């Protein structure tokens, strides 16, 4: 292989070097040069974690939201079983895909065995296999293993970028990504400390790459690094930050222990600020961790908050140059991360959250930055509180996404992505996202009682169901089916029950989502009661038959998940029937339909943009939009008609009708509401890329 390029001069291959579609790809790269955030926002996840002493259960918790809906994720919840390996075995390192199938390997797990014409890919590398590996729950990243080690992930910004060493990428020198690092940690470690050290050493040895690093011609620094938060059954909670090293190779990493009485948030930015290089009890790091930062001028020891204390985020977090496009990129990053930190801290530790400046934001060079974590009263934070934090849209604050004209007449907090060549603007970035593929909250409990509270699709429209970390078998069939996925509808795939209902709720978010949340509350209350009862019964069984106790827990949790999915399909069809056609249908009697059950609110009807109260025989017939907006609306309609006429056939016609109606309602509501939203909110919102 060619020698790695210098850090300051990233390799810029010609279109021919970039593969068969080189010319087209080069053109797209030129367009993308004005949108450096797109690789990052494709996979922008949020971690919320709670220390053992702050946790109501006494066990640390770590949560994760997979906010990568623009990608057709492989949504299978796969059980990788505990396994013994022959002496001299090698463990392959794959370039894990976010789409189906993420991995093809019969050795890894039965559910990863080839199906149809699938073939196992060529590994990026091999490492010596250990004698025995733990069983664990797996998605694109590992979740939780049988001894309670739990992991949450968030893609982060960095001053470096690296790419996988694959045959079609001569500029790639690295052989392990965060996906396989997380899986190896769960296979080999019981503690968070072991996991951080294991992952860090492998990243340095093999070279780390991020799946969101873009292309050497246009590096995605806004998504070129990774953050994990690790919880274990001993009660420890650690942050792990990693980025590619010098010359786009190797790795630089750091790990920091979170105090037991704290809550912490990772929102697509490094969290380690005060890396005390002499405190090996609470910090770990790669050899020469400060060297590249000093060489490149990203760090000067005069900036140190205390002797021997290195600000990892200040040095290695991405700071856009002054001439960056778009020019507000620094503000976008500042609030894309900071707003979620402020909100989660405020929800889980209100007294500490009230001390934070909501306008401070979170970027590397922020003066007096937000803390990495904040204390919370002993035993004050429940798993339910963390789950509800993931459902949040800033309700009740000045950033509330359910109010204003952009939310439409029915308070929809969801905001579609806006191409950079269409408009320059920003939305607030909520904790709950319509594009979330799944989310979870792990409780790292000892003695085989660790639990993953797992929910498909957007948190605001899911139910978190319990799966035991020490499960002895796979998830229910509809959680791991090959019959369908995000890119292929199937009644045999549990994800679709939740997604279909969330999409339909966009027609009237206030009414429909309220019913969904009521159902979720009822289901989760049942789940918590079940877990308490199951644990008691399992503890009795474990005295004589430990394996039978785990079999019992596995069967009970799977059966409950199957029961809830059936209920969710029933709920979906009930609400589709109830809220059809802008009415509310209660029953089939002559008086069973409320014709005005979904009427528009008066504040919306009174808007001159809407035009309802301005209509006359002489016009206007469509309201009075801004003069410069009207022709754009016409052009957009014509473009939509052309696009619709060339689209493929729908999987199910009635589902397509639901989706189109919801999307059309949201588009019109945004267009007519632009000025009203500006006046009501009185503040700029953030993130047009959603």
C-alpha positions in Angstrom: 0.0 0.0 0.0 1.1 3.6 -0.6 2.4 5.5 2.3 -0.2 7.5 4.3 -0.4 11.2 3.2 0.5 14.0 5.5 -2.2 15.2 7.8 -2.3 18.7 6.4 -2.6 17.6 2.8 -5.4 15.0 2.5 -5.2 12.8 -0.6 -7.4 14.0 -3.3 -7.8 11.2 -5.9 -9.0 11.9 -9.4 -12.5 10.8 -10.5 -11.0 7.7 -12.0 -9.4 6.8 -8.7 -12.8 7.0 -7.0 -14.3 4.0 -8.9 -16.5 3.3 -11.9 -18.9 6.1 -11.1 -16.0 8.6 -10.7 -17.2 11.4 -12.9 -20.7 11.5 -11.3 -19.3 11.1 -7.9 -16.9 14.0 -8.4 -19.8 16.2 -9.5 -21.7 15.3 -6.3 -18.6 16.1 -4.3 -18.5 19.5 -5.8 -22.1 20.1 -4.8 -21.5 18.6 -1.3 -18.6 21.0 -0.8 -21.1 23.6 0.4 -22.8 21.1 2.7 -20.0 19.7 5.0 -22.5 18.6 7.6 -24.5 16.0 5.5 -22.3 13.0 6.3 -22.6 13.9 10.0 -26.3 14.4 10.2 -26.9 11.1 8.4 -26.1 9.3 11.7 -26.4 11.9 14.5 -27.3 9.9 17.6 -27.7 11.0 21.3 -26.4 9.3 24.4 -28.0 9.9 27.8 -26.4 8.1 30.8 -27.0 8.0 34.6 -24.5 7.1 37.3 -25.3 4.3 39.7 -25.9 6.6 42.7 -28.2 8.9 40.8 -30.1 6.0 39.4 -33.3 5.0 41.2 -32.4 1.3 40.7 -28.9 1.7 41.9 -27.6 0.5 38.6 -26.0 2.8 36.0 -27.9 3.4 32.8 -26.9 4.3 29.3 -29.2 5.2 26.5 -28.9 5.6 22.7 -31.1 6.9 19.9 -30.2 5.7 16.4 -31.2 8.9 14.6 -30.1 7.7 11.1 -33.4 7.5 9.4 -32.1 8.9 6.1 -30.3 5.5 5.9 -32.3 2.3 5.5 -30.8 0.7 8.6 -30.7 -3.0 9.2 -33.3 -3.0 12.1 -32.7 -6.6 13.2 -32.1 -7.0 17.0 -29.7 -10.0 16.8 -28.5 -12.2 19.6 -24.8 -13.1 19.3 -24.5 -16.2 21.5 -21.8 -17.0 24.0 -19.2 -19.2 22.3 -16.0 -21.1 22.9 -13.3 -21.0 20.2 -10.6 -23.5 19.2 -7.1 -22.6 20.1 -5.4 -20.5 17.4 -8.7 -19.1 16.1 -8.8 -15.7 14.4 -11.5 -13.1 14.9 -12.4 -11.3 11.6 -12.9 -7.6 11.5 -15.6 -6.5 9.1 -16.6 -3.2 7.6 -20.0 -3.3 9.2 -22.8 -1.9 7.0 -25.7 0.2 8.4 -28.0 -1.2 5.7 -29.2 -4.8 5.5 -27.4 -7.1 5.9 -25.0 -5.4 8.3 -22.9 -8.5 8.7 -22.9 -11.8 6.9 -21.1 -14.4 9.0 -22.5 -17.7 10.3 -19.7 -17.9 12.8 -20.8 -14.6 14.4 -24.4 -15.5 15.0 -27.1 -17.8 13.4 -29.1 -14.7 12.4 -26.0 -13.4 10.5 -25.7 -16.6 8.4 -26.0 -16.1 4.6 -29.5 -16.0 3.2 -30.1 -16.5 -0.5 -27.2 -15.3 -2.5 -25.5 -13.5 0.4 -21.8 -14.1 0.8 -19.4 -13.4 3.7 -17.4 -10.3 2.8 -13.6 -10.2 2.9 -12.5 -9.0 6.4 -10.5 -5.8 6.8 -8.3 -7.6 9.2 -8.0 -10.5 11.7 -7.0 -10.5 15.4 -6.3 -13.5 17.7 -9.5 -14.9 19.1 -10.0 -15.4 22.8 -10.9 -18.7 24.3 -14.5 -17.8 25.0 -16.7 -14.8 24.2 -19.8 -13.4 26.0 -23.2 -13.4 24.4 -24.7 -10.0 23.6 -27.5 -8.0 21.9 -26.3 -6.5 18.6 -27.4 -3.9 16.1 -25.1 -1.7 14.1 -23.3 -1.2 17.4 -23.3 -3.7 20.3 -25.8 -2.9 23.1 -25.4 -5.1 26.2 -23.7 -8.4 27.0 -24.7 -11.2 29.4 -22.7 -9.7 32.3 -24.2 -6.3 32.0 -21.6 -4.3 30.1 -23.7 -1.7 28.2 -22.9 0.7 25.4 -24.4 3.8 23.9 -23.0 5.6 20.8 -22.9 9.1 19.3 -21.0 10.2 16.1 -18.8 13.2 16.9 -16.8 15.9 15.2 -13.0 15.9 14.9 -10.0 17.6 13.4 -8.9 14.4 11.6 -10.6 11.9 9.3 -9.8 8.3 8.3 -11.1 5.7 5.9 -11.3 2.0 5.7 -8.5 0.0 4.0 -10.6 -1.5 1.2 -9.7 -2.4 -2.4 -11.8 0.4 -3.8 -10.3 3.0 -1.5 -6.5 3.4 -2.0 -6.6 6.3 0.4 -7.8 4.2 3.3 -5.3 2.9 5.8 -7.5 1.8 8.7 -9.0 -1.5 9.5 -11.5 -1.1 12.4 -14.6 1.1 13.0 -16.6 1.8 16.1 -19.1 -0.9 15.1 -16.6 -3.8 15.5 -14.9 -2.1 18.4 -18.1 -2.1 20.4 -18.8 -5.7 19.5 -15.3 -6.9 20.5 -15.7 -5.0 23.8 -18.9 -6.8 24.6 -17.4 -10.2 23.5 -14.4 -9.8 25.8 -15.1 -7.5 28.7 -17.1 -7.4 31.9 -16.2 -3.8 32.9 -16.3 -0.4 31.3 -12.6 0.1 32.1 -11.7 -3.1 30.2 -13.9 -2.1 27.3 -12.3 1.3 26.9 -8.7 -0.1 27.1 -9.5 -2.9 24.7 -11.1 -0.7 22.1 -8.4 2.0 22.4 -5.5 -0.4 22.0 -7.2 -2.0 18.9 -7.9 1.4 17.4 -4.3 2.4 17.7 -3.0 -1.0 16.4 -5.4 -1.4 13.4 -6.2 2.2 12.6 -9.6 3.8 13.3 -12.1 5.0 10.7 -15.5 6.5 11.0 -18.3 5.5 8.6 -19.2 9.2 8.4 -15.8 10.6 7.4 -17.1 11.5 3.9 -14.5 11.4 1.1 -10.8 12.6 1.0 -11.9 15.2 -1.6 -14.4 16.6 1.0 -13.7 15.1 4.4 -16.6 14.9 6.8 -15.0 16.4 9.9 -18.4 16.9 11.4 -18.8 13.1 11.7 -15.3 11.7 11.6 -14.9 10.5 15.2 -16.9 8.5 17.7 -18.1 8.7 21.3 -19.2 5.8 23.4 -20.5 5.7 26.9 -20.0 2.5 28.8 -21.8 1.2 31.9 -21.1 -2.0 33.8 -22.7 -4.1 36.6 -20.0 -3.0 39.1 -21.6 0.5 38.9 -19.0 2.3 36.8 -19.8 4.7 33.9 -17.1 5.8 31.4 -16.9 8.0 28.3 -14.7 6.8 25.4 -13.7 9.3 22.7 -11.7 8.2 19.6 -10.5 9.8 16.3 -8.1 8.9 13.5 -4.5 9.7 14.2 -1.7 11.4 12.3 -1.4 10.9 8.6 -5.1 9.6 8.5 -4.0 6.4 10.2 -3.8 4.8 13.7 -5.9 6.4 16.4 -6.0 8.9 19.3 -8.3 8.1 22.2 -9.2 9.1 25.7 -11.5 7.7 28.4 -12.9 9.4 31.5 -14.9 8.0 34.4 -18.2 9.7 35.1 -18.9 10.3 38.8 -21.5 7.9 40.3 -23.9 10.6 41.3 -23.9 12.4 37.9 -26.0 12.3 34.7 -24.3 12.9 31.4 -25.2 13.6 27.8 -23.3 13.1 24.5 -24.8 15.0 21.6 -22.4 14.5 18.6 -19.4 16.2 20.3 -16.6 15.0 22.4 -17.3 15.2 26.2 -13.8 14.9 27.7 -12.6 18.3 28.7 -10.3 17.9 31.7 -8.1 14.9 30.8 -5.8 14.6 33.9 -2.8 12.8 32.5 -1.5 11.8 36.0 -4.8 10.4 37.3 -4.9 6.9 36.0 -7.8 6.0 38.3 -10.2 8.2 36.5 -8.7 8.6 33.0 -7.1 6.6 30.3 -5.6 7.6 27.0 -3.5 6.6 24.0 0.3 7.0 24.0 1.3 10.6 23.0 -2.3 11.7 23.3 -1.4 15.4 23.0 1.4 15.2 20.4 -0.6 15.7 17.2 -2.6 18.6 18.7 0.6 20.3 19.7 2.2 19.7 16.3 -0.8 21.1 14.4 -1.2 24.1 16.7 -4.6 22.9 18.0 -3.3 22.9 21.6 -1.0 25.0 23.7 -0.3 24.1 27.3 -0.9 27.7 28.2 -4.6 26.8 27.7 -4.5 24.0 30.3 -7.2 24.5 33.0 -4.7 23.1 35.5 -1.1 21.6 35.3 -1.1 18.3 33.4 -4.7 18.6 32.4 -5.4 18.4 28.7 -8.7 19.7 27.1 -9.3 16.8 24.7 -12.4 18.4 23.1 -10.8 21.8 22.7 -7.8 20.3 20.9 -9.5 17.6 18.8 -13.1 18.6 18.3 -13.9 20.2 14.9 -13.6 23.9 14.7 -14.7 25.3 11.3 -12.4 27.7 9.6 -13.4 31.3 9.2 -14.2 31.0 5.5 -16.3 27.9 5.9 -19.5 27.4 3.9 -22.2 27.8 5.2 -20.9 30.7 7.2 -23.1 29.8 10.2 -21.6 26.4 10.5 -20.1 27.1 13.9 -23.5 28.2 15.3 -25.1 25.1 13.8 -22.7 22.9 15.6 -22.9 24.9 18.7 -26.6 24.4 19.2 -27.0 21.1 17.4 -25.1 19.7 20.3 -25.5 22.2 23.1 -29.3 22.4 23.0 -29.7 18.7 23.7 -27.2 18.8 26.5 -29.0 21.7 28.2 -32.4 20.0 27.8 -31.4 16.6 29.0 -29.6 18.1 32.0 -32.7 20.2 32.8 -35.0 17.2 32.6 -32.9 14.8 34.7 -31.4 17.2 37.1 -33.5 20.3 37.1 -31.6 22.2 39.8 -28.3 21.8 37.9 -30.0 22.4 34.5 -31.3 25.7 35.7 -27.7 26.9 36.3 -26.8 26.5 32.6 -26.9 29.3 30.0 -29.2 28.1 27.3 -27.4 30.2 24.7 -24.0 28.9 25.6 -24.0 26.0 23.1 -21.2 23.4 22.9 -18.3 23.7 20.5 -14.6 23.1 21.2 -13.6 26.7 22.0 -16.6 27.7 24.0 -15.7 29.9 26.9 -16.9 28.4 30.2 -18.3 25.4 28.4 -21.1 23.1 29.6 -19.9 20.5 32.1 -19.3 16.9 30.9 -21.8 15.8 33.5 -23.9 17.3 36.4 -24.8 15.9 39.8 -28.4 14.6 40.4 -30.0 13.8 43.8 -29.4 10.2 45.0 -31.7 7.7 43.5 -33.7 10.4 41.7 -33.5 9.3 38.0 -35.6 6.4 36.8 -35.4 4.5 33.5 -38.8 6.0 32.7 -37.4 9.5 33.1 -34.6 8.7 30.6 -37.1 7.2 28.2 -39.3 10.3 28.4 -36.2 12.5 27.8 -35.7 10.7 24.5 -39.3 11.7 23.6 -38.8 15.4 24.1 -39.3 18.2 21.6 -38.5 21.1 24.1 -42.2 21.2 25.0 -43.0 24.1 27.3 -39.8 26.0 26.5 -39.1 28.9 24.0 -37.7 26.2 21.6 -40.9 24.1 21.6 -41.2 22.5 18.2 -44.9 21.7 18.7 -45.9 25.4 18.4 -45.6 28.0 15.7 -46.7 27.8 12.1 -43.8 25.5 11.1 -45.6 22.9 13.4 -48.7 23.3 11.3 -52.3 23.5 12.6 -51.9 20.3 14.6 -48.6 20.8 16.5 -46.3 18.5 14.5 -42.7 18.8 15.9 -41.2 16.9 13.0 -39.1 18.8 10.4 -38.1 17.4 7.1 -34.6 17.9 5.8 -34.0 20.9 3.6 -31.4 20.7 0.7 -28.8 23.5 0.9 -29.6 24.7 -2.6 -33.3 25.2 -1.7 -33.0 27.4 1.3 -30.6 28.5 4.0 -32.1 28.2 7.5 -32.1 26.2 10.6 -34.4 24.1 12.8 -34.1 23.2 16.4 -32.6 19.7 16.9 -34.8 17.9 19.4 -34.0 14.8 21.4 -36.8 12.9 19.8 -36.5 12.6 16.0 -38.9 11.4 13.4 -35.9 9.7 11.7 -34.9 7.5 14.6 -34.7 3.9 13.6 -34.6 2.6 17.2 -33.6 3.8 20.7 -32.9 2.0 24.0 -32.0 2.5 27.7 -29.8 -0.1 29.2 -29.8 -0.8 32.9 -26.4 -2.5 33.9 -27.6 -4.8 36.7 -25.6 -7.7 38.2 -26.4 -11.4 38.4 -27.9 -11.7 35.0 -30.6 -9.1 35.5 -29.4 -6.4 33.2 -32.1 -5.1 30.9 -32.2 -3.3 27.6 -35.4 -1.2 27.3 -35.8 -1.3 23.5 -38.1 0.7 21.3 -38.4 0.8 17.5 -38.8 4.0 15.4 -39.2 7.6 16.8 -39.1 7.7 20.6 -42.2 9.9 20.8 -44.2 7.1 19.2 -42.7 3.9 20.6 -43.0 1.6 23.6 -39.8 0.6 25.4 -39.9 -3.2 26.0 -37.5 -5.2 28.2 -34.9 -7.7 26.8 -32.5 -9.3 29.2 -28.8 -8.9 28.6 -28.3 -12.6 29.7 -30.9 -13.9 27.4 -30.3 -17.5 26.3 -31.9 -17.3 22.9 -32.7 -14.9 20.1 -35.3 -12.1 20.0 -38.8 -12.8 18.6 -38.9 -13.7 14.9 -40.4 -10.3 14.0 -37.4 -8.5 15.6 -34.9 -10.4 13.4 -36.8 -11.3 10.3 -35.2 -11.4 6.8 -38.7 -10.9 5.3 -38.4 -7.1 5.2 -36.9 -4.0 6.7 -36.9 -0.2 6.3 -36.6 -0.5 2.5 -39.2 -3.3 2.2 -42.6 -3.3 4.0 -43.6 -6.4 5.8 -46.2 -7.3 8.5 -43.6 -9.8 9.7 -41.2 -7.0 10.8 -42.0 -5.4 14.1 -40.4 -2.1 13.2 -43.1 -1.4 10.7 -45.9 -1.5 13.3 -44.3 1.4 15.1 -43.1 3.3 12.0 -46.5 3.1 10.2 -48.3 4.6 13.2 -45.7 7.3 13.6 -46.1 8.3 10.0 -49.8 8.4 10.2 -49.6 10.6 13.3 -48.1 13.4 11.2 -51.7 13.9 9.9 -52.8 15.2 13.3 -49.9 15.0 15.7 -51.7 16.5 18.7 -54.6 14.0 18.7 -53.0 10.8 17.3 -49.7 11.0 19.1 -51.5 11.6 22.4 -53.3 8.3 21.9 -50.0 6.6 21.0 -48.3 8.0 24.1 -51.2 6.9 26.3 -50.8 3.4 25.0 -47.0 3.5 25.4 -47.5 4.5 29.1 -49.9 1.7 29.7 -47.5 -0.8 28.0 -44.4 0.4 29.9 -46.2 0.3 33.2 -47.1 -3.3 32.5 -43.6 -4.0 31.5 -42.1 -2.7 34.7 -44.5 -4.7 36.8 -43.7 -7.8 34.7 -39.9 -7.3 35.1 -40.3 -7.0 38.9 -42.4 -10.2 39.0 -40.2 -12.1 36.5 -37.1 -11.2 38.5 -38.6 -12.5 41.7 -39.6 -15.8 40.1 -36.3 -16.2 38.4 -34.4 -15.6 41.6 -36.2 -18.5 43.1 -35.5 -20.7 40.2 -31.8 -19.7 40.1 -31.2 -21.2 43.5 -31.5 -24.7 42.0 -31.3 -24.2 38.2 -29.5 -21.0 37.1 -29.8 -21.8 33.4 -33.5 -22.5 33.8 -34.0 -19.1 35.4 -32.4 -17.3 32.4 -34.4 -19.4 30.0 -37.6 -18.4 31.9 -36.6 -14.6 31.6 -35.9 -15.0 27.9 -39.2 -16.7 27.2 -41.2 -14.1 29.2 -39.6 -11.1 27.7 -40.0 -12.5 24.1 -43.6 -13.4 24.7 -44.4 -9.9 26.0 -42.7 -8.3 23.1 -44.7 -10.4 20.6 -47.9 -9.5 22.6 -47.2 -5.7 22.4 -46.4 -5.8 18.7 -49.7 -7.5 18.0 -51.4 -4.7 20.1 -49.5 -2.1 18.2 -50.7 -3.3 14.8 -54.3 -3.3 16.3 -53.7 0.3 17.6 -52.4 1.4 14.1 -55.5 0.1 12.3 -57.8 1.5 15.0 -56.3 5.0 14.7 -56.1 4.9 10.9 -59.9 4.2 11.0 -60.6 6.7 13.8 -58.8 9.7 12.2 -59.5 9.1 8.5 -60.7 12.0 6.4 -60.3 14.9 8.8 -63.1 13.5 11.0 -63.1 11.4 14.2 -64.9 8.1 13.8 -66.0 6.6 17.1 -68.4 3.9 15.8 -70.6 2.9 12.9 -73.8 4.4 14.2 -75.6 7.4 12.6 -74.0 9.7 15.3 -70.7 7.9 15.5 -68.7 10.4 13.4 -67.6 13.8 14.7 -67.5 15.9 11.5 -65.5 18.7 13.1 -63.4 16.4 15.2 -60.2 17.6 13.5 -61.1 21.1 12.6 -58.3 23.7 12.1 -57.6 26.0 15.0 -58.7 29.6 14.7 -55.2 31.1 15.0 -54.2 29.1 11.9 -57.4 29.9 9.9 -56.9 33.6 10.6 -53.5 33.7 9.0 -53.5 35.7 5.8 -51.0 33.1 4.4 -53.7 30.5 4.8 -56.3 32.7 3.3 -59.5 31.2 4.8 -60.8 34.4 6.2 -59.6 36.5 3.2 -61.4 34.5 0.5 -63.8 36.4 -1.8 -65.3 35.8 -5.3 -62.7 38.2 -6.7 -59.8 36.6 -4.8 -57.4 36.0 -3.3 -58.1 32.3 -3.6 -55.0 30.9 -2.0 -54.2 33.4 0.7 -51.6 36.1 0.4 -48.1 34.6 0.6 -45.0 36.6 0.3 -44.6 37.9 -3.3 -41.2 36.2 -3.7 -42.6 32.9 -2.3 -45.6 32.5 -4.6 -43.7 31.5 -7.8 -41.5 29.1 -5.8 -44.6 27.4 -4.5 -45.9 26.9 -8.1 -42.5 25.6 -9.2 -42.4 23.2 -6.2 -45.8 21.8 -7.1 -44.9 21.2 -10.7 -41.7 19.5 -9.6 -43.6 17.3 -7.2 -46.0 16.3 -10.0 -43.1 15.3 -12.3 -41.4 13.4 -9.5 -44.6 11.6 -8.5 -45.3 10.5 -12.1 -41.9 8.9 -12.4 -41.9 7.1 -9.0 -42.1 3.4 -8.5 -45.2 1.4 -7.5 -46.2 1.5 -3.8 -45.9 -1.6 -1.7 -49.4 -1.1 -0.4 -51.6 1.6 -1.9 -53.3 2.6 1.2 -50.0 3.0 3.1 -48.7 5.2 0.3 -51.8 7.3 0.5 -51.2 7.8 4.2 -47.6 8.8 3.7 -48.3 11.2 0.8 -51.1 12.9 2.7 -49.0 13.4 5.8 -46.0 14.7 3.8 -48.3 17.1 1.9 -49.9 18.5 5.0 -46.5 19.1 6.6 -45.1 20.8 3.5 -48.1 23.2 3.1 -48.1 24.0 6.9 -44.4 25.0 6.7 -44.8 27.1 3.6 -47.7 29.1 4.8 -46.4 29.4 8.3 -43.0 30.8 7.8 -43.7 34.3 8.9 -46.0 33.4 11.7 -43.5 31.1 13.2 -40.8 33.8 13.1 -43.1 36.2 14.9 -44.3 33.7 17.6 -41.0 32.2 18.5 -39.0 35.3 18.4 -35.8 33.3 18.0 -33.9 31.6 15.2 -34.3 27.8 15.2 -31.5 25.4 14.4 -30.6 22.8 11.8 -32.1 22.8 8.4 -30.6 19.4 7.8 -32.7 18.0 10.7 
